[in-house]
Amino acid sequence: MSACVDKANGVSSAMLDCGKAEVDRWDARLNAAYQTLLHRENGVKRQRLQAEQKAWLRHHLKETRRIAADPDTGSGALMLSQGFELDDITKRTLILEGRVRDSHG
């Protein structure tokens, strides 16, 4: 991502495109890990995983939107929002991938 941002030469829209590509990559990993866990679980454990993921997603989307709409941040709001989004999705993905590894062996 840093190479992409370097090529953007400070142009916000280009930097946002770099961030979107990175978010999309992490989102694919998150979905793969979640689906793997979902297929491994049954009954209450499956329901708990689904509820946990729904709660995380609600919070993730709410915060992403809140940061993007902050009137005190001005034009940097989208950059800050995307930074939160990428950080949050990365953390959640690594948690789920860790569970996949832990439940496999």
ZIZI-V287247 format. One record per residue. N is the residue number from 1. PSI is psi in whole degrees, 0 to 359 (none if undefined). OMEGA is omega as a letter, one per 40 degrees, with the letter a starting at -180 (none if undefined). BURIAL is + if it has 16 or more other ideal C-beta (glycine too) atoms within 10 Angstrom, else -. Layout:
# ZIZI-V287247
n: <N,N>
psi: <PSI,PSI>
omega: <OMEGA,OMEGA>
burial: <BURIAL,BURIAL>
This chain:
# ZIZI-V287247
n: <1,2,3,4,5,6,7,8,9,10,11,12,13,14,15,16,17,18,19,20,21,22,23,24,25,26,27,28,29,30,31,32,33,34,35,36,37,38,39,40,41,42,43,44,45,46,47,48,49,50,51,52,53,54,55,56,57,58,59,60,61,62,63,64,65,66,67,68,69,70,71,72,73,74,75,76,77,78,79,80,81,82,83,84,85,86,87,88,89,90,91,92,93,94,95,96,97,98,99,100,101,102,103,104,105>
psi: <325,325,321,315,321,319,338,342,40,2,115,314,323,321,323,324,320,314,320,318,320,317,317,320,314,324,319,318,317,313,321,315,316,314,321,312,318,320,339,336,154,161,229,321,321,315,320,316,316,316,319,316,319,319,317,314,318,311,316,310,320,313,318,315,319,314,318,331,2,113,339,347,340,219,343,354,319,322,316,319,315,324,316,313,313,315,315,316,327,312,313,320,314,325,311,319,324,319,322,313,315,326,351,323,none>
omega: <a,i,i,a,i,i,a,i,i,i,a,a,i,i,i,i,i,i,i,i,i,i,a,i,i,i,i,i,i,a,i,i,i,a,i,i,a,a,i,a,i,i,a,a,i,i,i,i,i,i,i,a,i,i,i,a,i,a,a,a,i,a,i,i,a,a,a,a,a,a,a,a,i,a,i,a,a,i,i,i,a,i,i,a,a,i,a,a,i,i,a,i,a,i,a,i,i,i,i,i,a,a,a,a,none>
burial: <-,-,-,-,-,-,-,+,-,-,-,-,-,-,+,-,-,+,+,-,-,+,+,-,-,+,-,-,+,+,-,-,+,+,-,+,+,-,-,-,-,-,-,-,-,-,-,-,+,-,-,-,+,-,-,+,-,-,-,-,-,-,-,+,-,-,+,+,-,-,-,-,-,-,-,-,+,+,+,-,+,+,-,+,+,+,-,+,+,+,-,+,+,-,-,+,+,-,+,+,-,-,-,-,->
